[in-house]
Amino acid sequence: MSEVPEHLKEHEDAAASKLWAVYVSEAEKHDQALVESWRSNMDGLLIFAGLFSASLTAFIVESYQTLRPDSGDSTIQLLSQISQQLAAAANGSSFHISSPPVFTPSPTSLICNALWFTSLGLSLTCALMATLLEQWARDYLHRAHMRSAPVLRARMSSYLYYGLRRFGMHTVVNIVPLLLHASLFLFFAGLVAFLVPINVPIALVAGGLLALLTAVYSTLTLLPLWSMDCPYRTPISGAFWRIYLGFAALRRHYKKAADEATGSPAFQPDTVVDAISHRAMEMSPKRTDRDYRALVWTVKSLADEAKFEPFMAAIPDVLWGPHHRRHAYDDHIQRLLCNSDLQLESRMANLLRSCGSGLLDIETRKHREISCYKGLWAIASLQGSNGYREPMDFSEFGRKYINDLNDPSLGTLDPERLHYTTSVAAALKWTGYCAVRIHLAEQLQYLARCERDAQNGGSPDLRPVVSYLVSLLWSWPATFHWTVTSKLWRDHQQGQSTAIRHDYFPPTTLIPDLVREITDFCTNTPHYIIFGYYASLGCLNSPPYRWIETESMIRVNVPEPSSHLDAELERVLDRVIYTHLDGCKTSNEYYWIDSVVHSLCTVWRPDQISEPRPIPAAIIRYLNDRARDAAVTQLLTGYNFNLWSSVPKTLSDGPSIPTAGTVGIEDVLTALWRVLFLWPVHIEVSYVTEPPPFVEICESALAALSTMTPSSITFSVTVMLKALVISSLEPGTTNNAFFHWLLPTETTIIVPDDVSVEARALLLNTRIMEAKIALIAEYLDGSHVDFSPYRAAETLRSIFTIGGTHSYHRGTVHETHQLRLAHSMARFSEWPDAELLVALIETPIFDMYAHPEDAFSRSMRDCPWLDSSVARAQIKDVLAHVIESSPRQVWIRFNSRTINHRGAGLLSHRRA
């Protein structure tokens, strides 16, 4: 690789200035924290070293005198000698002067002064090193950040920092307090030596103090090795930690084989900080308990609403990611909610209530309100999940502080606020239902015991159950009709009975009624919540907050609804569709409304096939006016395919119209045509249990159409329904003559019993192709009546695509059907519009006559179905006439789309 010139390096460095600016920003934070900690330590050491040195000097001033002769002792010795001389002179005796004794310091004096002078030296050295370290720290910051350009500052900072590490400045910082600690121990040791010759008991007291200090210091040194969270440590704790690591390395060496066999090597920290970090972060029950206690302390320390708001705003990110649930903190939040000392629910209510106090500006109020809504939704989603803790009932909270979803005044509220309140209110109601469902399960168990008691001749006490159901009567008044419970409550209120009258309500009758009422509540209440949530979407022009997650949450294990919810369903459909009808006509962006309509239509269950209801008028309007074809096909997939069973009833009686708009039979036929036209595009049918009698339903629809006045739309829909029935026929497993009223009778065949399934299927495909060719001829013939068929070209194309594609070209079509098709096409000689003929040539029956010489076309030419010379001649004349007589714009389209592909091949084709 060639070396980059210096002038180019400078340009590249300038381009990387933003990158290095990030490094500089982080490095400055690290350096400031590091240097600040050094300065704080050194300041404390300087103060302590100064005071300690002053105190030590006072002791040294007293002790160093023991290292030289005492002048008082010399004076006493001289006076003693003079006295002896005077006594000898008075006695007349002689006196010899002795030489003075040589002075030798005592061992205790030498030890004491040696320890104290060493202690003083270490203390002063500590003060000097602390002063130098403060100066070095200031110089480091000054030199590292003196440059202005990010690249230069980054390189200067990294150069100085790695030099600081290479020369072990961190070690020097740790040695400085060690010098002062050593000086203190030397002082106490010297004090003991100083007191021994003076007073032994006092010396023992000082020795005991020294021993106690040594023991405490040793404990503080070794304690972090056993407990990583211990705040006590000394400068030599690091040395003992390295010794401990050495022994741990030897132990790992012997256990290496075992670790490799288990595939889980032990964690190997390099420093004390690494070990502390690992111990603090590793998953354990202790860490979970520490986290919970930390959160409890946090909530208690948030004294007012302004401080509590950030905590509330952080809950959604704790429990939810962008598109998925997070479960790490589920238990913590649950325990916080259940902690009576925290009163978290009350604090959330106060925070939400403060938004309407009028003391906040608009932006602050809006931000706090949104934080409350997001936090409440996240908590409600946690309560509504299937956890091991009993969910808390937040429905009352929602009724007090969140507008009810069924309130008609919602449309006048702030749309941004409604964006959140719709989802929050639904989620809070769902938490109430989840909590009530658990208690109702307990009530059902109690009723089961009471029923067994009543069957054995006992008189069970049903008052606890009735009392609980009465409380639900007041908590959920608009959700369910409490027929039995209301009657019991009214009798009690009117003073007819202070208890349940067993002569009026015998247990054998009352218990099943209560069980049925509880079961109906558990079945229908989720649907009331879902319907209320969807109804509130009529006030919004965009999806509500976390609407997919909310929808998924409130639909978990929802049972099938009762039939009396159909009216409520139609009301909700009417409100959702008619509110957004204008947008659905022109825009493809209302995908969330498509999902709502799809979800609501899942209420049509297979058990309604026996007694189908008419399709709601709102659905008919939706099928006609929705601009997005995929939304219509989505409505007919999966469980919603059972809407098809309501088509004959709708054609006979008209749609079910709850409140809004007027939908007539023409609208029903238009919607049915669109459904049939889109049928082969995306629809893949799936069923809940058994598939509906599809062919029978289509035949019932055809019967209903036959009673209507002929029109362009009835004609097109009838042809498409016939094509769908023909495509749905399947070969039987026994001798089958393939008789069906839509199959041509003049070419009926009898299939022997010994024919294989494959051959039977091929014969049926041939019959289906003959039937569809006959249907095309019928459609072409009917197109010459007084009215023009509804969207004739699209209808004709759909005849061969509806219901899926078949290998029609594999069979041999009877000459009768070839001639019938040719005669019907010949009637187009005077037809002014060639569009219908173009659509016919583009159908799959002419795929084998495609002009390109590809392998598929060549293989198809081996088995053409149009082999009648008379029929071919008539079709050839029709094509030639249309090409010659069509207007120029029709000719251009016809020539480019048909002649170049199928028409030319059809005109020039001959049997191989």
KOLGU-313193 format. One line per 8 residues: number of its first residue (from 1); their letters; for each residue x, y, z of C-alpha. Coordinates in pm, whole numbers, plus 50000, padded with zeros to 5 digits. Example, Ala and Ser with C-alpha at 12.3 -4.5 7.8 and 13.67 -1.06 7.14 Angstrom:
! residues 2
1> as> 51230:49550:50780 | 51367:49894:50714
! end
This chain:
! residues 912
1> msevpehl> 50000:50000:50000 | 50145:50338:49898 | 50197:50597:50167 | 49952:50887:50176 | 50118:51230:50124 | 50127:51464:50419 | 49902:51728:50260 | 49637:51461:50193
9> kehedaaa> 49664:51334:50550 | 49582:51683:50677 | 49267:51696:50462 | 49162:51351:50582 | 49218:51453:50943 | 49000:51759:50891 | 48727:51540:50747 | 48749:51316:51056
17> sklwavyv> 48716:51604:51301 | 48356:51509:51391 | 48467:51157:51468 | 48747:51276:51693 | 48518:51532:51855 | 48322:51239:52000 | 48642:51095:52145 | 48740:51435:52289
25> seaekhdq> 48400:51474:52453 | 48419:51136:52623 | 48788:51176:52712 | 48725:51511:52880 | 48454:51360:53098 | 48686:51074:53195 | 48984:51303:53264 | 48781:51549:53468
33> alveswrs> 48639:51272:53687 | 48983:51110:53729 | 49168:51431:53814 | 48891:51551:54043 | 48911:51227:54244 | 49291:51266:54270 | 49258:51625:54388 | 49000:51536:54651
41> nmdgllif> 49220:51256:54786 | 49533:51468:54789 | 49359:51761:54963 | 49245:51533:55243 | 49589:51378:55272 | 49757:51719:55290 | 49532:51831:55574 | 49579:51509:55769
49> aglfsasl> 49957:51503:55703 | 49990:51860:55829 | 49800:51798:56151 | 49972:51467:56209 | 50320:51610:56150 | 50254:51891:56395 | 50139:51648:56663 | 50431:51413:56595
57> tafivesy> 50681:51698:56619 | 50565:51774:56972 | 50643:51416:57075 | 50979:51420:56897 | 51081:51738:57078 | 51037:51547:57402 | 51190:51218:57293 | 51502:51329:57108
65> qtlrpdsg> 51650:51459:57439 | 51680:51102:57558 | 51949:51052:57293 | 52203:51284:57472 | 52319:51327:57835 | 52090:51507:58069 | 52241:51834:58208 | 52048:51789:58531
73> dstiqlls> 52216:51455:58590 | 52561:51615:58539 | 52478:51891:58790 | 52365:51641:59049 | 52679:51435:58994 | 52899:51747:59033 | 52722:51860:59354 | 52757:51507:59491
81> qisqqlaa> 53130:51516:59421 | 53169:51858:59595 | 52982:51732:59897 | 53208:51430:59918 | 53517:51652:59894 | 53396:51878:60176 | 53321:51581:60395 | 53665:51435:60332
89> aangssfh> 53832:51768:60417 | 53642:51795:60742 | 53746:51443:60838 | 54102:51500:60730 | 54081:51210:60489 | 54184:51208:60127 | 53939:51212:59832 | 53999:51073:59482
97> issppvft> 53794:51225:59195 | 53641:50954:58969 | 53600:51001:58593 | 53241:51079:58473 | 53047:50775:58333 | 53006:50740:57953 | 52645:50823:57834 | 52461:50544:57643
105> psptslic> 52096:50593:57529 | 51857:50324:57639 | 51724:50070:57381 | 51370:50196:57423 | 51487:50549:57356 | 51663:50443:57038 | 51359:50247:56917 | 51115:50525:56999
113> nalwftsl> 51314:50798:56825 | 51386:50580:56525 | 51017:50504:56478 | 50905:50862:56530 | 51166:51020:56306 | 51078:50766:56034 | 50711:50842:56085 | 50780:51213:56050
121> glsltcal> 50976:51154:55732 | 50701:50945:55580 | 50440:51204:55676 | 50635:51486:55516 | 50705:51271:55210 | 50331:51207:55183 | 50263:51581:55196 | 50527:51645:54928
129> matlleqw> 50391:51371:54702 | 50035:51499:54746 | 50146:51848:54647 | 50332:51714:54344 | 50037:51499:54237 | 49804:51798:54243 | 50049:51988:54027 | 50089:51692:53788
137> ardylhra> 49712:51660:53758 | 49675:52028:53670 | 49954:52000:53415 | 49792:51690:53262 | 49458:51865:53209 | 49626:52178:53078 | 49842:51996:52827 | 49574:51751:52717
145> hmrsapvl> 49311:52016:52640 | 49518:52314:52533 | 49460:52248:52162 | 49147:52373:51988 | 49124:52143:51686 | 48949:51813:51775 | 49208:51598:51598 | 49505:51767:51769
153> rarmssyl> 49335:51762:52108 | 49243:51394:52070 | 49596:51291:51980 | 49751:51504:52256 | 49507:51363:52511 | 49567:51002:52408 | 49945:51053:52406 | 49949:51194:52759
161> yyglrrfg> 49694:50945:52895 | 49879:50637:52774 | 50203:50788:52908 | 50028:50835:53242 | 49938:50465:53240 | 50281:50353:53119 | 50458:50527:53407 | 50211:50394:53666
169> mhtvvniv> 50069:50718:53795 | 49766:50532:53929 | 50005:50327:54144 | 50174:50641:54274 | 49837:50783:54372 | 49766:50467:54572 | 50111:50475:54739 | 50070:50827:54881
177> plllhasl> 49799:50738:55137 | 49993:50420:55216 | 50287:50636:55330 | 50062:50827:55566 | 49910:50505:55704 | 50257:50362:55763 | 50357:50684:55936 | 50061:50653:56172
185> flffaglv> 50146:50291:56262 | 50509:50387:56326 | 50392:50663:56556 | 50186:50424:56768 | 50472:50175:56783 | 50711:50449:56893 | 50461:50563:57153 | 50466:50218:57310
193> aflvpinv> 50845:50219:57318 | 50840:50571:57467 | 50604:50469:57750 | 50774:50141:57850 | 51050:50300:58064 | 50807:50556:58201 | 50510:50344:58303 | 50444:49986:58201
201> pialvagg> 50063:49988:58250 | 50031:50298:58033 | 50255:50133:57777 | 50030:49827:57777 | 49730:50051:57710 | 49909:50209:57414 | 50014:49863:57294 | 49657:49741:57310
209> llalltav> 49548:50043:57108 | 49816:49962:56849 | 49706:49599:56833 | 49343:49700:56792 | 49432:49943:56513 | 49639:49675:56340 | 49354:49425:56362 | 49101:49675:56229
217> ystltllp> 49335:49780:55949 | 49401:49419:55852 | 49028:49346:55852 | 48961:49648:55631 | 49236:49531:55399 | 49110:49176:55357 | 48734:49232:55381 | 48689:49334:55010
225> lwsmdcpy> 48832:48994:54910 | 48533:48817:55067 | 48261:49072:54988 | 48286:49278:54672 | 48026:49532:54786 | 48226:49620:55097 | 48302:49994:55096 | 48604:49950:55328
233> rtpisgaf> 48947:49904:55174 | 49305:50022:55227 | 49586:50105:54985 | 49731:49756:55023 | 49399:49584:54942 | 49503:49586:54578 | 49825:49400:54661 | 49636:49132:54850
241> wriylgfa> 49390:49112:54560 | 49676:49036:54319 | 49798:48768:54557 | 49448:48625:54564 | 49439:48628:54184 | 49765:48432:54182 | 49616:48157:54396 | 49297:48166:54186
249> alrrhykk> 49506:48121:53871 | 49667:47811:54020 | 49326:47674:54112 | 49195:47740:53762 | 49496:47565:53618 | 49398:47245:53795 | 49030:47287:53705 | 49091:47381:53344
257> aadeatgs> 49005:47039:53210 | 48675:47033:53400 | 48585:47380:53275 | 48658:47282:52917 | 48449:46967:52955 | 48147:47162:53079 | 48201:47435:52822 | 48155:47711:53083
265> pafqpdtv> 48490:47867:53173 | 48489:48067:53494 | 48498:48445:53487 | 48853:48577:53532 | 48862:48941:53648 | 49179:49138:53594 | 49121:49409:53855 | 48913:49474:54162
273> vdaishra> 48689:49704:53959 | 48623:49425:53706 | 48535:49184:53986 | 48298:49436:54146 | 48130:49505:53810 | 48085:49133:53743 | 47941:49069:54088 | 47704:49366:54057
281> memspkrt> 47578:49267:53711 | 47548:48889:53736 | 47195:48752:53745 | 47093:48636:54090 | 46805:48668:54338 | 47016:48914:54536 | 47050:49142:54234 | 46675:49126:54175
289> drdyralv> 46608:49222:54535 | 46862:49507:54514 | 46693:49641:54202 | 46354:49633:54367 | 46478:49811:54680 | 46644:50073:54463 | 46317:50136:54279 | 46126:50159:54607
297> wtvkslad> 46374:50417:54734 | 46342:50605:54406 | 45964:50629:54429 | 45980:50738:54792 | 46236:51006:54713 | 46016:51164:54443 | 45843:51416:54663 | 45626:51610:54414
305> eakfepfm> 45463:51568:54075 | 45746:51735:53884 | 45990:51474:54014 | 45747:51184:53977 | 45677:51264:53610 | 46016:51132:53476 | 45957:50805:53661 | 45615:50772:53500
313> aaipdvlw> 45759:50856:53159 | 46025:50585:53195 | 45780:50297:53253 | 45679:50246:52886 | 46040:50199:52775 | 46096:49953:53060 | 45804:49731:52964 | 45791:49780:52586
321> gphhrrha> 46037:49800:52302 | 45953:49952:51961 | 45762:49641:51852 | 45784:49384:52131 | 45727:49333:52502 | 46010:49338:52752 | 45970:49112:53054 | 46281:49178:53265
329> yddhiqrl> 46107:49427:53496 | 45758:49278:53508 | 45800:49152:53863 | 45948:49483:53984 | 45661:49692:53849 | 45406:49445:53985 | 45561:49461:54331 | 45574:49840:54321
337> lcnsdlql> 45204:49854:54237 | 45122:49614:54520 | 45336:49799:54775 | 45090:49979:55002 | 45357:50214:55138 | 45426:50363:54794 | 45059:50427:54698 | 45163:50428:54335
345> esrmanll> 44809:50432:54201 | 44724:50737:54408 | 45037:50916:54292 | 44956:50841:53928 | 44609:50982:53983 | 44750:51297:54142 | 44992:51341:53855 | 44715:51308:53598
353> rscgsgll> 44486:51536:53801 | 44755:51805:53813 | 44733:51838:53434 | 44395:52007:53474 | 44493:52236:53759 | 44551:52534:53529 | 44893:52601:53684 | 45093:52454:53395
361> dietrkhr> 45165:52606:53059 | 45028:52433:52749 | 45344:52248:52649 | 45423:52131:53003 | 45065:52014:53056 | 45059:51829:52725 | 45394:51660:52794 | 45284:51552:53142
369> eiscykgl> 44950:51426:53016 | 45112:51218:52742 | 45363:51077:52992 | 45075:50972:53217 | 44884:50808:52933 | 45186:50616:52807 | 45274:50500:53158 | 44918:50393:53234
377> waiaslqg> 44897:50201:52907 | 45222:50019:52979 | 45109:49929:53332 | 44772:49814:53201 | 44942:49594:52941 | 45142:49435:53223 | 44832:49378:53435 | 44644:49230:53145
385> sngyrepm> 44912:48976:53062 | 44903:48619:53186 | 45151:48655:53468 | 45176:48463:53790 | 45058:48759:53994 | 44694:48850:54024 | 44624:49150:53798 | 44515:49474:53959
393> dfsefgrk> 44184:49632:53862 | 44246:49972:53699 | 43901:50001:53543 | 43781:50235:53818 | 44090:50449:53760 | 43997:50475:53393 | 43638:50571:53472 | 43754:50850:53700
401> yindlndp> 44037:51003:53499 | 43996:50883:53137 | 43696:50975:52923 | 43464:50685:52856 | 43503:50542:52506 | 43129:50538:52447 | 43091:50906:52532 | 42945:51086:52227
409> slgtldpe> 43136:51401:52320 | 43465:51235:52233 | 43448:51386:51887 | 43483:51736:52030 | 43797:51658:52230 | 44157:51722:52133 | 44255:51470:51861 | 44608:51444:51998
417> rlhyttsv> 44471:51359:52339 | 44230:51106:52192 | 44524:50943:52017 | 44631:50819:52362 | 44309:50804:52566 | 44139:50556:52334 | 44408:50294:52382 | 44457:50373:52750
425> aaalkwtg> 44087:50346:52835 | 44056:50013:52654 | 44366:49875:52826 | 44245:49987:53169 | 43905:49826:53113 | 44081:49508:53012 | 44273:49502:53341 | 43944:49525:53525
433> ycavrihl> 43803:49235:53329 | 44116:49023:53392 | 44091:49088:53765 | 43717:49021:53776 | 43755:48701:53573 | 43978:48549:53842 | 43727:48626:54118 | 43440:48497:53907
441> aeqlqyla> 43625:48168:53862 | 43636:48143:54241 | 43263:48220:54256 | 43194:47942:54007 | 43386:47697:54224 | 43185:47810:54527 | 42860:47767:54332 | 42967:47416:54231
449> rcerdaqn> 43012:47326:54600 | 42677:47485:54681 | 42508:47284:54408 | 42648:46959:54548 | 42530:47066:54893 | 42181:47145:54763 | 42159:46809:54585 | 42239:46641:54918
457> ggspdlrp> 41952:46822:55086 | 42146:47110:55233 | 42066:47481:55229 | 42375:47658:55089 | 42438:48025:55156 | 42443:48209:54825 | 42468:48558:54973 | 42847:48594:54918
465> vvsylvsl> 42806:48523:54547 | 42510:48756:54511 | 42688:49032:54701 | 42986:49008:54470 | 42769:49006:54160 | 42583:49311:54289 | 42915:49493:54320 | 42984:49405:53956
473> lwswpatf> 42638:49534:53868 | 42748:49878:53986 | 43105:49853:53847 | 43008:49733:53499 | 42660:49882:53445 | 42687:49936:53068 | 42863:49611:52991 | 42617:49337:53072
481> hwtvtskl> 42251:49278:53156 | 42243:49128:53506 | 41892:48985:53489 | 41897:48753:53792 | 42127:48968:54001 | 41921:49280:53933 | 41604:49100:54043 | 41764:48988:54367
489> wrdhqqgq> 41895:49338:54432 | 41560:49506:54364 | 41382:49268:54600 | 41637:49348:54868 | 41605:49723:54814 | 41225:49708:54830 | 41243:49538:55168 | 41086:49216:55048
497> stairhdy> 41370:49011:55188 | 41681:49063:55392 | 41825:48743:55252 | 41767:48515:54958 | 41423:48357:54984 | 41469:47991:54908 | 41095:47950:54856 | 41106:48216:54583
505> fppttlip> 41454:48137:54450 | 41524:47769:54522 | 41897:47687:54507 | 41841:47420:54243 | 41704:47692:54012 | 41906:47992:54128 | 42250:47831:54110 | 42226:47741:53737
513> dlvreitd> 42096:48091:53667 | 42388:48249:53849 | 42633:48018:53674 | 42483:48109:53338 | 42497:48479:53421 | 42862:48460:53525 | 42948:48261:53212 | 42770:48511:52989
521> fctntphy> 42956:48796:53158 | 43294:48630:53099 | 43197:48562:52737 | 43049:48896:52636 | 43242:49152:52838 | 43563:49117:52631 | 43360:49188:52318 | 43202:49496:52474
529> iifgyyas> 43552:49622:52552 | 43673:49543:52200 | 43368:49701:52039 | 43409:50011:52254 | 43773:50041:52151 | 43689:50009:51783 | 43399:50251:51811 | 43631:50516:51952
537> lgclnspp> 43846:50492:51639 | 43569:50669:51451 | 43691:50993:51612 | 44049:50954:51486 | 44217:51023:51155 | 44524:50815:51234 | 44594:50495:51428 | 44576:50542:51807
545> yrwietes> 44871:50492:52036 | 45006:50137:52008 | 44684:50025:51847 | 44820:49691:51721 | 44955:49601:52066 | 44631:49717:52230 | 44423:49513:51991 | 44636:49206:52054
553> mirvnvpe> 44617:49256:52430 | 44238:49286:52456 | 44178:48991:52221 | 44375:48730:52414 | 44169:48409:52449 | 43844:48590:52375 | 43555:48339:52366 | 43288:48337:52101
561> psshldae> 43022:48605:52168 | 42653:48555:52220 | 42414:48624:51938 | 42261:48929:52108 | 42589:49114:52043 | 42512:49131:51671 | 42330:49461:51709 | 42624:49611:51898
569> lervldrv> 42861:49480:51632 | 42660:49639:51353 | 42651:49969:51540 | 43030:49970:51576 | 43083:49874:51212 | 42846:50149:51108 | 43033:50409:51312 | 43383:50305:51199
577> iythldgc> 43310:50266:50828 | 43082:50563:50773 | 43314:50795:50962 | 43608:50711:50738 | 43413:50642:50419 | 43541:50947:50229 | 43902:50863:50305 | 43853:50497:50215
585> ktsneyyw> 43721:50596:49873 | 44030:50784:49763 | 44323:50672:49977 | 44513:50354:50044 | 44647:50484:50378 | 44355:50368:50595 | 44514:50028:50647 | 44438:50042:51018
593> idsvvhsl> 44066:50081:50946 | 44096:49774:50722 | 44234:49579:51017 | 43953:49701:51241 | 43686:49597:50992 | 43856:49261:50945 | 43867:49203:51321 | 43504:49301:51372
601> ctvwrpdq> 43389:49069:51097 | 43549:48772:51268 | 43240:48770:51490 | 43057:48595:51206 | 43123:48239:51313 | 43056:47908:51133 | 42767:47833:51367 | 42569:48107:51192
609> iseprpip> 42558:47914:50865 | 42239:47737:50966 | 42062:48069:51035 | 42268:48337:50860 | 42206:48705:50916 | 42212:48964:50637 | 42544:49134:50585 | 42550:49478:50756
617> aaiiryln> 42500:49775:50528 | 42830:49922:50644 | 43016:49617:50509 | 42837:49651:50174 | 42941:50015:50159 | 43296:49923:50255 | 43319:49659:49979 | 43198:49909:49723
625> drardaav> 43393:50219:49821 | 43723:50094:49963 | 43997:50201:49721 | 44242:49931:49827 | 44169:49595:49667 | 44389:49411:49914 | 44166:49534:50198 | 43863:49373:50033
633> tqlltgyn> 44039:49043:49980 | 44165:49053:50339 | 43806:49082:50455 | 43720:48751:50290 | 44013:48542:50410 | 44040:48317:50713 | 43747:48318:50954 | 43573:48598:50764
641> fnlwssvp> 43513:48366:50473 | 43198:48267:50659 | 43049:48600:50556 | 42986:48421:50229 | 42713:48222:50398 | 42516:48547:50446 | 42515:48636:50075 | 42188:48454:49982
649> ktlsdgps> 42008:48603:50283 | 42133:48949:50190 | 42021:48909:49828 | 41677:48797:49941 | 41608:49035:50230 | 41855:49315:50168 | 42138:49422:50402 | 42105:49481:50771
657> iptagtvg> 42093:49859:50821 | 42143:49977:51181 | 42158:50359:51167 | 42364:50536:50904 | 42323:50559:50529 | 42095:50385:50285 | 42210:50075:50100 | 41993:49913:49834
665> iedvltal> 42000:49590:49642 | 42203:49751:49364 | 42476:49826:49617 | 42466:49466:49735 | 42506:49339:49379 | 42790:49582:49311 | 42971:49465:49623 | 42915:49102:49527
673> wrvlflwp> 43054:49167:49179 | 43369:49319:49326 | 43416:49028:49562 | 43378:48782:49276 | 43612:48981:49054 | 43884:48987:49323 | 43825:48625:49421 | 44121:48461:49245
681> vhievsyv> 44371:48736:49328 | 44459:48694:49695 | 44198:48486:49865 | 44310:48172:50043 | 44026:48020:50238 | 44071:47876:50589 | 43805:47757:50827 | 43744:47738:51199
689> tepppfve> 43586:47394:51190 | 43416:47249:50883 | 43399:47447:50557 | 43057:47588:50467 | 42856:47421:50191 | 43010:47648:49933 | 42839:47523:49617 | 42501:47517:49792
697> icesalaa> 42548:47878:49906 | 42633:47989:49553 | 42332:47806:49415 | 42110:47972:49676 | 42250:48308:49566 | 42175:48222:49203 | 41823:48130:49303 | 41781:48469:49472
705> lstmtpss> 41917:48645:49162 | 41671:48462:48937 | 41381:48629:49116 | 41515:48979:49052 | 41438:49200:48757 | 41705:49143:48489 | 41960:49422:48471 | 42318:49477:48367
713> itfsvtvm> 42453:49407:48718 | 42237:49099:48781 | 42345:48956:48447 | 42718:48999:48521 | 42692:48872:48879 | 42492:48569:48768 | 42754:48472:48510 | 43036:48513:48764
721> lkalviss> 42853:48305:49024 | 42797:48030:48769 | 43167:48036:48682 | 43254:48009:49050 | 43025:47711:49100 | 43169:47538:48793 | 43525:47593:48918 | 43432:47450:49258
729> lepgttnn> 43319:47111:49127 | 43532:46815:49229 | 43540:46460:49090 | 43370:46196:49303 | 43536:45882:49433 | 43259:45656:49294 | 43094:45619:48954 | 43008:45976:48868
737> affhwllp> 42828:46088:48554 | 42943:46447:48624 | 42583:46563:48620 | 42529:46923:48730 | 42277:47169:48607 | 42552:47411:48501 | 42743:47149:48301 | 42638:47107:47935
745> tettiivp> 42389:46821:47901 | 42461:46753:47534 | 42814:46631:47610 | 42751:46438:47931 | 42986:46146:47983 | 42967:45837:48201 | 43285:45754:48394 | 43342:45383:48464
753> ddvsvear> 43421:45272:48817 | 43770:45152:48733 | 43891:45496:48616 | 44177:45632:48825 | 44154:45951:49027 | 44395:46129:48792 | 44194:46035:48485 | 43872:46131:48661
761> alllntri> 44018:46474:48743 | 44128:46521:48379 | 43780:46435:48255 | 43626:46680:48501 | 43864:46954:48383 | 43744:46890:48030 | 43381:46918:48142 | 43460:47239:48331
769> meakiali> 43624:47388:48025 | 43325:47296:47811 | 43095:47452:48069 | 43294:47774:48076 | 43307:47797:47698 | 42931:47753:47697 | 42907:48020:47968 | 43115:48259:47757
777> aeyldgsh> 42887:48197:47462 | 42586:48262:47687 | 42744:48587:47809 | 42826:48702:47457 | 42473:48623:47347 | 42328:48811:47643 | 42543:49115:47566 | 42323:49191:47264
785> vdfspyra> 42010:49254:47468 | 41877:49600:47549 | 42116:49666:47840 | 42494:49648:47834 | 42641:49408:48096 | 42800:49565:48400 | 43176:49597:48335 | 43150:49342:48056
793> aetlrsif> 43522:49305:47977 | 43627:49246:48340 | 43340:49004:48389 | 43442:48805:48084 | 43804:48781:48198 | 43698:48662:48541 | 43499:48367:48403 | 43818:48172:48341
801> tiggthsy> 44017:48303:48639 | 43758:48289:48917 | 43798:48001:49156 | 44155:47926:49053 | 44307:47803:48728 | 44265:47454:48581 | 44442:47272:48302 | 44152:47327:48066
809> hrgtvhet> 44367:47291:47755 | 44461:46931:47838 | 44122:46796:47738 | 43939:46778:47404 | 43641:47010:47373 | 43342:46877:47186 | 43281:47035:46845 | 42937:47149:46963
817> hqlrlahs> 43091:47395:47210 | 43352:47512:46958 | 43081:47600:46711 | 42867:47766:46977 | 43156:47990:47079 | 43235:48071:46715 | 42869:48161:46643 | 42857:48387:46951
825> marfsewp> 43177:48562:46845 | 43044:48600:46490 | 42766:48819:46623 | 43035:49073:46704 | 43087:49150:46336 | 42875:49464:46379 | 42965:49526:46745 | 43108:49879:46772
833> daellval> 43341:49806:47066 | 43619:49549:47038 | 43699:49563:47411 | 43490:49257:47491 | 43654:49059:47214 | 44000:49161:47335 | 43907:49039:47682 | 43795:48707:47533
841> ietpifdm> 44121:48653:47343 | 44316:48732:47664 | 44146:48455:47863 | 44350:48143:47955 | 44167:47926:47699 | 44375:48081:47422 | 44711:48052:47607 | 44818:47762:47384
849> yahpedaf> 44781:47979:47076 | 45027:48241:47196 | 45251:48356:46913 | 45601:48349:47081 | 45788:48030:46997 | 45870:47933:47357 | 45879:47583:47500 | 45542:47623:47671
857> srsmrdcp> 45368:47732:47352 | 45522:47449:47151 | 45412:47192:47410 | 45058:47328:47410 | 45027:47307:47031 | 45034:46931:47059 | 44685:46929:47211 | 44478:47227:47087
865> wldssvar> 44111:47227:47176 | 43997:47442:46881 | 44030:47180:46606 | 43701:47233:46422 | 43773:47385:46081 | 43431:47552:46070 | 43474:47710:46411 | 43829:47823:46330
873> aqikdvla> 43715:47982:46004 | 43437:48178:46177 | 43670:48299:46451 | 43931:48398:46191 | 43672:48603:46001 | 43563:48774:46324 | 43918:48872:46412 | 43992:48998:46062
881> hviesspr> 43671:49200:46052 | 43732:49359:46391 | 44087:49452:46294 | 43971:49612:45972 | 43668:49797:46106 | 43781:49910:46452 | 43872:50274:46513 | 44238:50357:46517
889> qvwirfns> 44273:50381:46899 | 44100:50044:46941 | 44310:49893:46664 | 44636:50007:46828 | 44539:49852:47161 | 44397:49537:47002 | 44701:49488:46783 | 44957:49541:47061
897> rtinhrga> 44787:49334:47331 | 44630:49051:47137 | 44740:48995:46781 | 45107:48995:46872 | 45050:48733:47139 | 44740:48518:47093 | 44545:48646:46796 | 44822:48599:46539
905> gllshrra> 44891:48253:46669 | 44520:48173:46664 | 44486:48285:46301 | 44794:48102:46180 | 44774:47789:46393 | 44745:47442:46236 | 44738:47103:46393 | 45076:46936:46414
! end
